[in-house]
Amino acid sequence: MKDVYAVVMVGGKGKRLWPLSKKGASKSFNYMGKTPPMIVQTIERLEKITPFSKIRFVIDKEQINILNKTVKKVTKNNIIIEPFGRNTASAIGLAAISLPQDSIMTVFPSDAYIDSNKPFKSTMEKTIKFVNENNDAIVCIGVKPDHPSVDYGYIEIGNQMSEARGQKIQKVKRFVEKPNLQTAKKYFRKNNMLWNAGIYVFKTSTMIEAIKKHAPKLHEKLMLIKKNKKNLEKAYREMDNVSVDYQIMEKYEKLYCASAEFKWSDLGTWKTIEKTHIKNAKKNIEFGNIKTVNCENISVYGFDNKKISVIGLKHIVVVSTDEGVLVSHKEELDAVNDLG
């Protein structure tokens, strides 16, 4: 088995989770109650499949201080620095030129909710084994939807290639952007539409070759960086700000999807955060020093120890942090992205 590296894409500003996320501290560094920050949970999960010495964090310069504070054992060998946030294609490419070319590279977001480490470990071990045995394969992880979601992209899967102890690995037909509700309901009724978890497994050399073929401009800039790190900022600025799905995955011939054995959620919006909290008899979430009277179906999050009192309201979200206060009707939460 080749050496396995886990690459964590730490992410950027997280505008959809304002005011919890802020400049210099993406959502993955925030405490959600008594549980550790999402990035700490991610590391604990990844150490089940590879040692910490083989974990790499792709992170912009502004967030290095908070990474060092949050993850005490991190060293400079664990860090791959972006001069500024770009997109997943650039981040994955930068990691790929930084790792041994004969290694297996696994890619993870830093801010996903996964319900249990044991099925995660099982899924990843089977997927890594498949990549190790199948030259040029790139595998993404797909999650069976448990509801019609407009918050996630989808993967349409095709013919089955492999099955190991219940986990299916199938050819990818196409990636689908976040749908409207009517289309999401249609996808939910199908067996071949999975949520795209943003988790990938491939040989490092395979990704370099895929970039060379399908994104030659990106490959040119990455080779300049590999030749001389002084080229990093200029080359990065000249890269297209485009996702790896669009630049590489949608065009790649040997792309497969492994079905996740675990429950997953991308904690990227207040809508998805709500799904991880327990509601009381009035369908309210009260996180922090909260008092509600005659309220129904509201979510109130206090991250700054202020006492928050809410009376006679329905279907709203209130978030209070040191950065600011958000009050929104639940149906208007998509507009949070316009505030930053």
DRENKESE-750243 format. One record per residue (C-alpha): z, y, x; residue in one letter. Coordinates in steps of 0.25 Angstrom, whole numbers. Each point is the difference from the previous one (the first is absolute). Layout:
<pts>
<pt><Z>Z</Z><Y>Y</Y><X>X</X><type>A</type></pt>
...
</pts>
This chain:
<pts>
<pt><Z>0</Z><Y>0</Y><X>0</X><type>M</type></pt>
<pt><Z>-4</Z><Y>14</Y><X>5</X><type>K</type></pt>
<pt><Z>11</Z><Y>11</Y><X>1</X><type>D</type></pt>
<pt><Z>3</Z><Y>6</Y><X>-13</X><type>V</type></pt>
<pt><Z>2</Z><Y>16</Y><X>-1</X><type>Y</type></pt>
<pt><Z>5</Z><Y>7</Y><X>-12</X><type>A</type></pt>
<pt><Z>-6</Z><Y>14</Y><X>-2</X><type>V</type></pt>
<pt><Z>8</Z><Y>9</Y><X>-9</X><type>V</type></pt>
<pt><Z>-7</Z><Y>12</Y><X>-5</X><type>M</type></pt>
<pt><Z>11</Z><Y>10</Y><X>-2</X><type>V</type></pt>
<pt><Z>-8</Z><Y>9</Y><X>-9</X><type>G</type></pt>
<pt><Z>0</Z><Y>15</Y><X>-3</X><type>G</type></pt>
<pt><Z>5</Z><Y>11</Y><X>-9</X><type>K</type></pt>
<pt><Z>1</Z><Y>-9</Y><X>-13</X><type>G</type></pt>
<pt><Z>-3</Z><Y>12</Y><X>-9</X><type>K</type></pt>
<pt><Z>1</Z><Y>-8</Y><X>-12</X><type>R</type></pt>
<pt><Z>15</Z><Y>-2</Y><X>3</X><type>L</type></pt>
<pt><Z>4</Z><Y>14</Y><X>2</X><type>W</type></pt>
<pt><Z>11</Z><Y>5</Y><X>1</X><type>P</type></pt>
<pt><Z>5</Z><Y>-13</Y><X>6</X><type>L</type></pt>
<pt><Z>-11</Z><Y>0</Y><X>11</X><type>S</type></pt>
<pt><Z>-2</Z><Y>12</Y><X>9</X><type>K</type></pt>
<pt><Z>-6</Z><Y>4</Y><X>12</X><type>K</type></pt>
<pt><Z>4</Z><Y>-8</Y><X>12</X><type>G</type></pt>
<pt><Z>6</Z><Y>-11</Y><X>-8</X><type>A</type></pt>
<pt><Z>-8</Z><Y>-8</Y><X>-9</X><type>S</type></pt>
<pt><Z>5</Z><Y>-8</Y><X>-12</X><type>K</type></pt>
<pt><Z>3</Z><Y>-13</Y><X>9</X><type>S</type></pt>
<pt><Z>11</Z><Y>7</Y><X>7</X><type>F</type></pt>
<pt><Z>8</Z><Y>4</Y><X>-13</X><type>N</type></pt>
<pt><Z>12</Z><Y>-8</Y><X>-5</X><type>Y</type></pt>
<pt><Z>-1</Z><Y>-5</Y><X>-14</X><type>M</type></pt>
<pt><Z>15</Z><Y>-2</Y><X>-3</X><type>G</type></pt>
<pt><Z>7</Z><Y>-10</Y><X>7</X><type>K</type></pt>
<pt><Z>-12</Z><Y>-7</Y><X>6</X><type>T</type></pt>
<pt><Z>-5</Z><Y>3</Y><X>13</X><type>P</type></pt>
<pt><Z>-13</Z><Y>9</Y><X>2</X><type>P</type></pt>
<pt><Z>-13</Z><Y>-7</Y><X>-4</X><type>M</type></pt>
<pt><Z>-4</Z><Y>0</Y><X>15</X><type>I</type></pt>
<pt><Z>13</Z><Y>-8</Y><X>4</X><type>V</type></pt>
<pt><Z>-3</Z><Y>-10</Y><X>-11</X><type>Q</type></pt>
<pt><Z>-14</Z><Y>-2</Y><X>5</X><type>T</type></pt>
<pt><Z>4</Z><Y>-2</Y><X>14</X><type>I</type></pt>
<pt><Z>10</Z><Y>-11</Y><X>-5</X><type>E</type></pt>
<pt><Z>-11</Z><Y>-7</Y><X>-7</X><type>R</type></pt>
<pt><Z>-9</Z><Y>1</Y><X>12</X><type>L</type></pt>
<pt><Z>10</Z><Y>-6</Y><X>10</X><type>E</type></pt>
<pt><Z>-2</Z><Y>-13</Y><X>-9</X><type>K</type></pt>
<pt><Z>-14</Z><Y>-2</Y><X>6</X><type>I</type></pt>
<pt><Z>0</Z><Y>7</Y><X>13</X><type>T</type></pt>
<pt><Z>11</Z><Y>6</Y><X>10</X><type>P</type></pt>
<pt><Z>3</Z><Y>15</Y><X>0</X><type>F</type></pt>
<pt><Z>-7</Z><Y>1</Y><X>14</X><type>S</type></pt>
<pt><Z>-13</Z><Y>-3</Y><X>-7</X><type>K</type></pt>
<pt><Z>2</Z><Y>10</Y><X>-11</X><type>I</type></pt>
<pt><Z>-8</Z><Y>13</Y><X>1</X><type>R</type></pt>
<pt><Z>2</Z><Y>13</Y><X>-8</X><type>F</type></pt>
<pt><Z>-13</Z><Y>9</Y><X>-2</X><type>V</type></pt>
<pt><Z>7</Z><Y>13</Y><X>-3</X><type>I</type></pt>
<pt><Z>-3</Z><Y>15</Y><X>2</X><type>D</type></pt>
<pt><Z>7</Z><Y>9</Y><X>10</X><type>K</type></pt>
<pt><Z>8</Z><Y>7</Y><X>-11</X><type>E</type></pt>
<pt><Z>7</Z><Y>-13</Y><X>-4</X><type>Q</type></pt>
<pt><Z>4</Z><Y>-6</Y><X>13</X><type>I</type></pt>
<pt><Z>14</Z><Y>6</Y><X>0</X><type>N</type></pt>
<pt><Z>4</Z><Y>-5</Y><X>-13</X><type>I</type></pt>
<pt><Z>-6</Z><Y>-14</Y><X>4</X><type>L</type></pt>
<pt><Z>9</Z><Y>0</Y><X>12</X><type>N</type></pt>
<pt><Z>12</Z><Y>4</Y><X>-9</X><type>K</type></pt>
<pt><Z>-2</Z><Y>-10</Y><X>-10</X><type>T</type></pt>
<pt><Z>-4</Z><Y>-12</Y><X>8</X><type>V</type></pt>
<pt><Z>9</Z><Y>1</Y><X>12</X><type>K</type></pt>
<pt><Z>-6</Z><Y>-12</Y><X>8</X><type>K</type></pt>
<pt><Z>-14</Z><Y>6</Y><X>0</X><type>V</type></pt>
<pt><Z>-6</Z><Y>3</Y><X>14</X><type>T</type></pt>
<pt><Z>-13</Z><Y>7</Y><X>4</X><type>K</type></pt>
<pt><Z>-6</Z><Y>-13</Y><X>1</X><type>N</type></pt>
<pt><Z>1</Z><Y>-2</Y><X>-15</X><type>N</type></pt>
<pt><Z>-7</Z><Y>13</Y><X>-3</X><type>I</type></pt>
<pt><Z>-14</Z><Y>4</Y><X>-1</X><type>I</type></pt>
<pt><Z>-1</Z><Y>15</Y><X>-2</X><type>I</type></pt>
<pt><Z>-11</Z><Y>7</Y><X>-9</X><type>E</type></pt>
<pt><Z>-1</Z><Y>14</Y><X>4</X><type>P</type></pt>
<pt><Z>0</Z><Y>3</Y><X>-16</X><type>F</type></pt>
<pt><Z>-2</Z><Y>-9</Y><X>-12</X><type>G</type></pt>
<pt><Z>-14</Z><Y>-4</Y><X>-3</X><type>R</type></pt>
<pt><Z>-3</Z><Y>-12</Y><X>-8</X><type>N</type></pt>
<pt><Z>1</Z><Y>-15</Y><X>1</X><type>T</type></pt>
<pt><Z>-13</Z><Y>-3</Y><X>7</X><type>A</type></pt>
<pt><Z>4</Z><Y>9</Y><X>11</X><type>S</type></pt>
<pt><Z>15</Z><Y>-5</Y><X>1</X><type>A</type></pt>
<pt><Z>-5</Z><Y>-15</Y><X>0</X><type>I</type></pt>
<pt><Z>-11</Z><Y>3</Y><X>10</X><type>G</type></pt>
<pt><Z>10</Z><Y>7</Y><X>9</X><type>L</type></pt>
<pt><Z>10</Z><Y>-11</Y><X>0</X><type>A</type></pt>
<pt><Z>-11</Z><Y>-10</Y><X>2</X><type>A</type></pt>
<pt><Z>-4</Z><Y>6</Y><X>14</X><type>I</type></pt>
<pt><Z>14</Z><Y>1</Y><X>4</X><type>S</type></pt>
<pt><Z>3</Z><Y>-15</Y><X>-2</X><type>L</type></pt>
<pt><Z>-5</Z><Y>-13</Y><X>8</X><type>P</type></pt>
<pt><Z>-14</Z><Y>-3</Y><X>-5</X><type>Q</type></pt>
<pt><Z>4</Z><Y>-15</Y><X>-1</X><type>D</type></pt>
<pt><Z>11</Z><Y>3</Y><X>-9</X><type>S</type></pt>
<pt><Z>2</Z><Y>-2</Y><X>-15</X><type>I</type></pt>
<pt><Z>3</Z><Y>14</Y><X>-7</X><type>M</type></pt>
<pt><Z>7</Z><Y>1</Y><X>-13</X><type>T</type></pt>
<pt><Z>0</Z><Y>13</Y><X>-7</X><type>V</type></pt>
<pt><Z>11</Z><Y>5</Y><X>-10</X><type>F</type></pt>
<pt><Z>3</Z><Y>13</Y><X>-8</X><type>P</type></pt>
<pt><Z>15</Z><Y>5</Y><X>3</X><type>S</type></pt>
<pt><Z>4</Z><Y>3</Y><X>-14</X><type>D</type></pt>
<pt><Z>-3</Z><Y>-12</Y><X>-9</X><type>A</type></pt>
<pt><Z>10</Z><Y>-7</Y><X>-8</X><type>Y</type></pt>
<pt><Z>0</Z><Y>-15</Y><X>2</X><type>I</type></pt>
<pt><Z>10</Z><Y>-8</Y><X>-8</X><type>D</type></pt>
<pt><Z>3</Z><Y>-11</Y><X>10</X><type>S</type></pt>
<pt><Z>-2</Z><Y>-3</Y><X>14</X><type>N</type></pt>
<pt><Z>-1</Z><Y>-15</Y><X>-1</X><type>K</type></pt>
<pt><Z>-13</Z><Y>0</Y><X>-8</X><type>P</type></pt>
<pt><Z>-5</Z><Y>11</Y><X>8</X><type>F</type></pt>
<pt><Z>2</Z><Y>-8</Y><X>13</X><type>K</type></pt>
<pt><Z>-7</Z><Y>-12</Y><X>-6</X><type>S</type></pt>
<pt><Z>-12</Z><Y>8</Y><X>-5</X><type>T</type></pt>
<pt><Z>-2</Z><Y>7</Y><X>14</X><type>M</type></pt>
<pt><Z>2</Z><Y>-13</Y><X>8</X><type>E</type></pt>
<pt><Z>-11</Z><Y>-7</Y><X>-8</X><type>K</type></pt>
<pt><Z>-9</Z><Y>12</Y><X>1</X><type>T</type></pt>
<pt><Z>2</Z><Y>1</Y><X>15</X><type>I</type></pt>
<pt><Z>-3</Z><Y>-15</Y><X>1</X><type>K</type></pt>
<pt><Z>-13</Z><Y>2</Y><X>-7</X><type>F</type></pt>
<pt><Z>-5</Z><Y>12</Y><X>8</X><type>V</type></pt>
<pt><Z>4</Z><Y>-8</Y><X>13</X><type>N</type></pt>
<pt><Z>-9</Z><Y>-11</Y><X>-4</X><type>E</type></pt>
<pt><Z>-12</Z><Y>8</Y><X>-6</X><type>N</type></pt>
<pt><Z>-8</Z><Y>8</Y><X>10</X><type>N</type></pt>
<pt><Z>-3</Z><Y>15</Y><X>-5</X><type>D</type></pt>
<pt><Z>8</Z><Y>-1</Y><X>-13</X><type>A</type></pt>
<pt><Z>7</Z><Y>12</Y><X>-5</X><type>I</type></pt>
<pt><Z>10</Z><Y>-3</Y><X>-11</X><type>V</type></pt>
<pt><Z>7</Z><Y>10</Y><X>-10</X><type>C</type></pt>
<pt><Z>12</Z><Y>-4</Y><X>-9</X><type>I</type></pt>
<pt><Z>-2</Z><Y>1</Y><X>-15</X><type>G</type></pt>
<pt><Z>11</Z><Y>0</Y><X>-10</X><type>V</type></pt>
<pt><Z>-1</Z><Y>-6</Y><X>-14</X><type>K</type></pt>
<pt><Z>2</Z><Y>12</Y><X>-10</X><type>P</type></pt>
<pt><Z>12</Z><Y>-1</Y><X>-9</X><type>D</type></pt>
<pt><Z>-4</Z><Y>12</Y><X>-8</X><type>H</type></pt>
<pt><Z>-13</Z><Y>8</Y><X>-2</X><type>P</type></pt>
<pt><Z>2</Z><Y>11</Y><X>11</X><type>S</type></pt>
<pt><Z>-8</Z><Y>13</Y><X>2</X><type>V</type></pt>
<pt><Z>7</Z><Y>2</Y><X>13</X><type>D</type></pt>
<pt><Z>-6</Z><Y>-10</Y><X>9</X><type>Y</type></pt>
<pt><Z>-13</Z><Y>-4</Y><X>5</X><type>G</type></pt>
<pt><Z>-5</Z><Y>-14</Y><X>-3</X><type>Y</type></pt>
<pt><Z>-7</Z><Y>-11</Y><X>7</X><type>I</type></pt>
<pt><Z>-10</Z><Y>-9</Y><X>-7</X><type>E</type></pt>
<pt><Z>0</Z><Y>-14</Y><X>6</X><type>I</type></pt>
<pt><Z>-11</Z><Y>-11</Y><X>0</X><type>G</type></pt>
<pt><Z>-1</Z><Y>-14</Y><X>5</X><type>N</type></pt>
<pt><Z>12</Z><Y>-7</Y><X>5</X><type>Q</type></pt>
<pt><Z>-1</Z><Y>-3</Y><X>15</X><type>M</type></pt>
<pt><Z>14</Z><Y>-7</Y><X>3</X><type>S</type></pt>
<pt><Z>13</Z><Y>-3</Y><X>-7</X><type>E</type></pt>
<pt><Z>13</Z><Y>-3</Y><X>8</X><type>A</type></pt>
<pt><Z>12</Z><Y>-4</Y><X>-8</X><type>R</type></pt>
<pt><Z>-4</Z><Y>8</Y><X>-12</X><type>G</type></pt>
<pt><Z>-5</Z><Y>12</Y><X>7</X><type>Q</type></pt>
<pt><Z>-15</Z><Y>3</Y><X>-3</X><type>K</type></pt>
<pt><Z>-9</Z><Y>7</Y><X>10</X><type>I</type></pt>
<pt><Z>-13</Z><Y>4</Y><X>-6</X><type>Q</type></pt>
<pt><Z>-12</Z><Y>9</Y><X>3</X><type>K</type></pt>
<pt><Z>0</Z><Y>14</Y><X>-4</X><type>V</type></pt>
<pt><Z>-11</Z><Y>5</Y><X>-9</X><type>K</type></pt>
<pt><Z>4</Z><Y>15</Y><X>-1</X><type>R</type></pt>
<pt><Z>11</Z><Y>10</Y><X>1</X><type>F</type></pt>
<pt><Z>2</Z><Y>8</Y><X>-12</X><type>V</type></pt>
<pt><Z>6</Z><Y>14</Y><X>-1</X><type>E</type></pt>
<pt><Z>12</Z><Y>4</Y><X>-9</X><type>K</type></pt>
<pt><Z>-5</Z><Y>-3</Y><X>-14</X><type>P</type></pt>
<pt><Z>3</Z><Y>8</Y><X>-13</X><type>N</type></pt>
<pt><Z>10</Z><Y>-7</Y><X>-10</X><type>L</type></pt>
<pt><Z>-11</Z><Y>-7</Y><X>-8</X><type>Q</type></pt>
<pt><Z>-6</Z><Y>-6</Y><X>12</X><type>T</type></pt>
<pt><Z>13</Z><Y>-4</Y><X>6</X><type>A</type></pt>
<pt><Z>3</Z><Y>-8</Y><X>-13</X><type>K</type></pt>
<pt><Z>-13</Z><Y>-7</Y><X>2</X><type>K</type></pt>
<pt><Z>3</Z><Y>-4</Y><X>14</X><type>Y</type></pt>
<pt><Z>14</Z><Y>-5</Y><X>-4</X><type>F</type></pt>
<pt><Z>-6</Z><Y>-10</Y><X>-9</X><type>R</type></pt>
<pt><Z>-9</Z><Y>-5</Y><X>11</X><type>K</type></pt>
<pt><Z>4</Z><Y>-11</Y><X>11</X><type>N</type></pt>
<pt><Z>-8</Z><Y>6</Y><X>11</X><type>N</type></pt>
<pt><Z>5</Z><Y>14</Y><X>1</X><type>M</type></pt>
<pt><Z>12</Z><Y>3</Y><X>9</X><type>L</type></pt>
<pt><Z>7</Z><Y>12</Y><X>5</X><type>W</type></pt>
<pt><Z>-4</Z><Y>5</Y><X>14</X><type>N</type></pt>
<pt><Z>14</Z><Y>-1</Y><X>7</X><type>A</type></pt>
<pt><Z>-6</Z><Y>7</Y><X>13</X><type>G</type></pt>
<pt><Z>4</Z><Y>-11</Y><X>9</X><type>I</type></pt>
<pt><Z>-11</Z><Y>-6</Y><X>9</X><type>Y</type></pt>
<pt><Z>0</Z><Y>-11</Y><X>11</X><type>V</type></pt>
<pt><Z>-11</Z><Y>-2</Y><X>10</X><type>F</type></pt>
<pt><Z>-3</Z><Y>-3</Y><X>15</X><type>K</type></pt>
<pt><Z>1</Z><Y>14</Y><X>7</X><type>T</type></pt>
<pt><Z>-14</Z><Y>-3</Y><X>6</X><type>S</type></pt>
<pt><Z>-6</Z><Y>-2</Y><X>-13</X><type>T</type></pt>
<pt><Z>4</Z><Y>13</Y><X>-5</X><type>M</type></pt>
<pt><Z>-5</Z><Y>7</Y><X>12</X><type>I</type></pt>
<pt><Z>-14</Z><Y>-7</Y><X>-3</X><type>E</type></pt>
<pt><Z>1</Z><Y>3</Y><X>-15</X><type>A</type></pt>
<pt><Z>2</Z><Y>15</Y><X>4</X><type>I</type></pt>
<pt><Z>-11</Z><Y>0</Y><X>10</X><type>K</type></pt>
<pt><Z>-10</Z><Y>-6</Y><X>-11</X><type>K</type></pt>
<pt><Z>4</Z><Y>8</Y><X>-12</X><type>H</type></pt>
<pt><Z>6</Z><Y>13</Y><X>5</X><type>A</type></pt>
<pt><Z>-7</Z><Y>3</Y><X>13</X><type>P</type></pt>
<pt><Z>5</Z><Y>14</Y><X>0</X><type>K</type></pt>
<pt><Z>15</Z><Y>-4</Y><X>-1</X><type>L</type></pt>
<pt><Z>-3</Z><Y>-11</Y><X>11</X><type>H</type></pt>
<pt><Z>-6</Z><Y>11</Y><X>9</X><type>E</type></pt>
<pt><Z>13</Z><Y>9</Y><X>-1</X><type>K</type></pt>
<pt><Z>9</Z><Y>-12</Y><X>2</X><type>L</type></pt>
<pt><Z>-7</Z><Y>-4</Y><X>13</X><type>M</type></pt>
<pt><Z>2</Z><Y>14</Y><X>5</X><type>L</type></pt>
<pt><Z>15</Z><Y>-1</Y><X>-3</X><type>I</type></pt>
<pt><Z>0</Z><Y>-14</Y><X>7</X><type>K</type></pt>
<pt><Z>-7</Z><Y>6</Y><X>12</X><type>K</type></pt>
<pt><Z>10</Z><Y>12</Y><X>1</X><type>N</type></pt>
<pt><Z>12</Z><Y>3</Y><X>-9</X><type>K</type></pt>
<pt><Z>-3</Z><Y>15</Y><X>3</X><type>K</type></pt>
<pt><Z>-11</Z><Y>-1</Y><X>-10</X><type>N</type></pt>
<pt><Z>9</Z><Y>-5</Y><X>-11</X><type>L</type></pt>
<pt><Z>2</Z><Y>13</Y><X>-8</X><type>E</type></pt>
<pt><Z>-15</Z><Y>5</Y><X>1</X><type>K</type></pt>
<pt><Z>-5</Z><Y>-14</Y><X>-3</X><type>A</type></pt>
<pt><Z>9</Z><Y>-1</Y><X>-12</X><type>Y</type></pt>
<pt><Z>-3</Z><Y>13</Y><X>-6</X><type>R</type></pt>
<pt><Z>-15</Z><Y>-4</Y><X>0</X><type>E</type></pt>
<pt><Z>2</Z><Y>-13</Y><X>-7</X><type>M</type></pt>
<pt><Z>-3</Z><Y>-1</Y><X>-15</X><type>D</type></pt>
<pt><Z>12</Z><Y>1</Y><X>-9</X><type>N</type></pt>
<pt><Z>-3</Z><Y>-13</Y><X>-7</X><type>V</type></pt>
<pt><Z>7</Z><Y>-13</Y><X>-4</X><type>S</type></pt>
<pt><Z>-2</Z><Y>-13</Y><X>7</X><type>V</type></pt>
<pt><Z>-4</Z><Y>-7</Y><X>-13</X><type>D</type></pt>
<pt><Z>-11</Z><Y>10</Y><X>-1</X><type>Y</type></pt>
<pt><Z>-5</Z><Y>1</Y><X>14</X><type>Q</type></pt>
<pt><Z>2</Z><Y>-15</Y><X>4</X><type>I</type></pt>
<pt><Z>5</Z><Y>-10</Y><X>-11</X><type>M</type></pt>
<pt><Z>-10</Z><Y>3</Y><X>-11</X><type>E</type></pt>
<pt><Z>-11</Z><Y>-3</Y><X>10</X><type>K</type></pt>
<pt><Z>6</Z><Y>-12</Y><X>8</X><type>Y</type></pt>
<pt><Z>-7</Z><Y>-13</Y><X>-2</X><type>E</type></pt>
<pt><Z>12</Z><Y>-10</Y><X>3</X><type>K</type></pt>
<pt><Z>10</Z><Y>7</Y><X>-9</X><type>L</type></pt>
<pt><Z>10</Z><Y>-9</Y><X>-7</X><type>Y</type></pt>
<pt><Z>12</Z><Y>2</Y><X>-9</X><type>C</type></pt>
<pt><Z>13</Z><Y>-7</Y><X>1</X><type>A</type></pt>
<pt><Z>9</Z><Y>-1</Y><X>-13</X><type>S</type></pt>
<pt><Z>14</Z><Y>5</Y><X>2</X><type>A</type></pt>
<pt><Z>11</Z><Y>-9</Y><X>-3</X><type>E</type></pt>
<pt><Z>9</Z><Y>12</Y><X>-2</X><type>F</type></pt>
<pt><Z>2</Z><Y>12</Y><X>-9</X><type>K</type></pt>
<pt><Z>-4</Z><Y>13</Y><X>5</X><type>W</type></pt>
<pt><Z>-1</Z><Y>15</Y><X>-4</X><type>S</type></pt>
<pt><Z>-5</Z><Y>12</Y><X>7</X><type>D</type></pt>
<pt><Z>11</Z><Y>10</Y><X>-1</X><type>L</type></pt>
<pt><Z>-9</Z><Y>12</Y><X>1</X><type>G</type></pt>
<pt><Z>3</Z><Y>7</Y><X>-13</X><type>T</type></pt>
<pt><Z>12</Z><Y>3</Y><X>-9</X><type>W</type></pt>
<pt><Z>-7</Z><Y>-9</Y><X>-10</X><type>K</type></pt>
<pt><Z>1</Z><Y>-12</Y><X>10</X><type>T</type></pt>
<pt><Z>14</Z><Y>4</Y><X>5</X><type>I</type></pt>
<pt><Z>5</Z><Y>-1</Y><X>-15</X><type>E</type></pt>
<pt><Z>-4</Z><Y>-15</Y><X>0</X><type>K</type></pt>
<pt><Z>10</Z><Y>-3</Y><X>11</X><type>T</type></pt>
<pt><Z>12</Z><Y>6</Y><X>-7</X><type>H</type></pt>
<pt><Z>9</Z><Y>-6</Y><X>-11</X><type>I</type></pt>
<pt><Z>0</Z><Y>7</Y><X>-13</X><type>K</type></pt>
<pt><Z>12</Z><Y>2</Y><X>-10</X><type>N</type></pt>
<pt><Z>0</Z><Y>-3</Y><X>-15</X><type>A</type></pt>
<pt><Z>-7</Z><Y>14</Y><X>-2</X><type>K</type></pt>
<pt><Z>-11</Z><Y>-4</Y><X>9</X><type>K</type></pt>
<pt><Z>5</Z><Y>10</Y><X>10</X><type>N</type></pt>
<pt><Z>1</Z><Y>0</Y><X>15</X><type>I</type></pt>
<pt><Z>12</Z><Y>7</Y><X>6</X><type>E</type></pt>
<pt><Z>0</Z><Y>0</Y><X>15</X><type>F</type></pt>
<pt><Z>10</Z><Y>9</Y><X>7</X><type>G</type></pt>
<pt><Z>11</Z><Y>9</Y><X>-6</X><type>N</type></pt>
<pt><Z>-7</Z><Y>0</Y><X>-14</X><type>I</type></pt>
<pt><Z>5</Z><Y>3</Y><X>-14</X><type>K</type></pt>
<pt><Z>-9</Z><Y>-2</Y><X>-12</X><type>T</type></pt>
<pt><Z>3</Z><Y>3</Y><X>-15</X><type>V</type></pt>
<pt><Z>-9</Z><Y>-3</Y><X>-12</X><type>N</type></pt>
<pt><Z>-12</Z><Y>-4</Y><X>10</X><type>C</type></pt>
<pt><Z>-10</Z><Y>-11</Y><X>-1</X><type>E</type></pt>
<pt><Z>-10</Z><Y>-5</Y><X>10</X><type>N</type></pt>
<pt><Z>3</Z><Y>10</Y><X>11</X><type>I</type></pt>
<pt><Z>1</Z><Y>-3</Y><X>15</X><type>S</type></pt>
<pt><Z>10</Z><Y>9</Y><X>8</X><type>V</type></pt>
<pt><Z>1</Z><Y>-1</Y><X>15</X><type>Y</type></pt>
<pt><Z>10</Z><Y>8</Y><X>8</X><type>G</type></pt>
<pt><Z>-2</Z><Y>-2</Y><X>15</X><type>F</type></pt>
<pt><Z>9</Z><Y>12</Y><X>4</X><type>D</type></pt>
<pt><Z>13</Z><Y>-3</Y><X>-7</X><type>N</type></pt>
<pt><Z>-1</Z><Y>12</Y><X>-10</X><type>K</type></pt>
<pt><Z>5</Z><Y>-3</Y><X>-13</X><type>K</type></pt>
<pt><Z>-12</Z><Y>-1</Y><X>-10</X><type>I</type></pt>
<pt><Z>3</Z><Y>1</Y><X>-15</X><type>S</type></pt>
<pt><Z>-12</Z><Y>-2</Y><X>-10</X><type>V</type></pt>
<pt><Z>2</Z><Y>2</Y><X>-15</X><type>I</type></pt>
<pt><Z>-9</Z><Y>-4</Y><X>-12</X><type>G</type></pt>
<pt><Z>-13</Z><Y>-3</Y><X>8</X><type>L</type></pt>
<pt><Z>-10</Z><Y>-12</Y><X>-1</X><type>K</type></pt>
<pt><Z>-11</Z><Y>-5</Y><X>9</X><type>H</type></pt>
<pt><Z>3</Z><Y>9</Y><X>12</X><type>I</type></pt>
<pt><Z>2</Z><Y>-2</Y><X>15</X><type>V</type></pt>
<pt><Z>10</Z><Y>9</Y><X>8</X><type>V</type></pt>
<pt><Z>1</Z><Y>-1</Y><X>15</X><type>V</type></pt>
<pt><Z>10</Z><Y>8</Y><X>9</X><type>S</type></pt>
<pt><Z>-1</Z><Y>0</Y><X>15</X><type>T</type></pt>
<pt><Z>3</Z><Y>10</Y><X>11</X><type>D</type></pt>
<pt><Z>-14</Z><Y>3</Y><X>0</X><type>E</type></pt>
<pt><Z>-1</Z><Y>4</Y><X>-15</X><type>G</type></pt>
<pt><Z>1</Z><Y>-4</Y><X>-14</X><type>V</type></pt>
<pt><Z>-11</Z><Y>-6</Y><X>-9</X><type>L</type></pt>
<pt><Z>0</Z><Y>-1</Y><X>-15</X><type>V</type></pt>
<pt><Z>-12</Z><Y>-6</Y><X>-7</X><type>S</type></pt>
<pt><Z>-4</Z><Y>-7</Y><X>-12</X><type>H</type></pt>
<pt><Z>-3</Z><Y>-15</Y><X>3</X><type>K</type></pt>
<pt><Z>-14</Z><Y>2</Y><X>-5</X><type>E</type></pt>
<pt><Z>-3</Z><Y>12</Y><X>10</X><type>E</type></pt>
<pt><Z>5</Z><Y>-7</Y><X>13</X><type>L</type></pt>
<pt><Z>-14</Z><Y>-1</Y><X>6</X><type>D</type></pt>
<pt><Z>1</Z><Y>15</Y><X>1</X><type>A</type></pt>
<pt><Z>11</Z><Y>-1</Y><X>11</X><type>V</type></pt>
<pt><Z>-11</Z><Y>-2</Y><X>10</X><type>N</type></pt>
<pt><Z>-5</Z><Y>15</Y><X>-3</X><type>D</type></pt>
<pt><Z>14</Z><Y>6</Y><X>4</X><type>L</type></pt>
<pt><Z>-2</Z><Y>-3</Y><X>15</X><type>G</type></pt>
</pts>
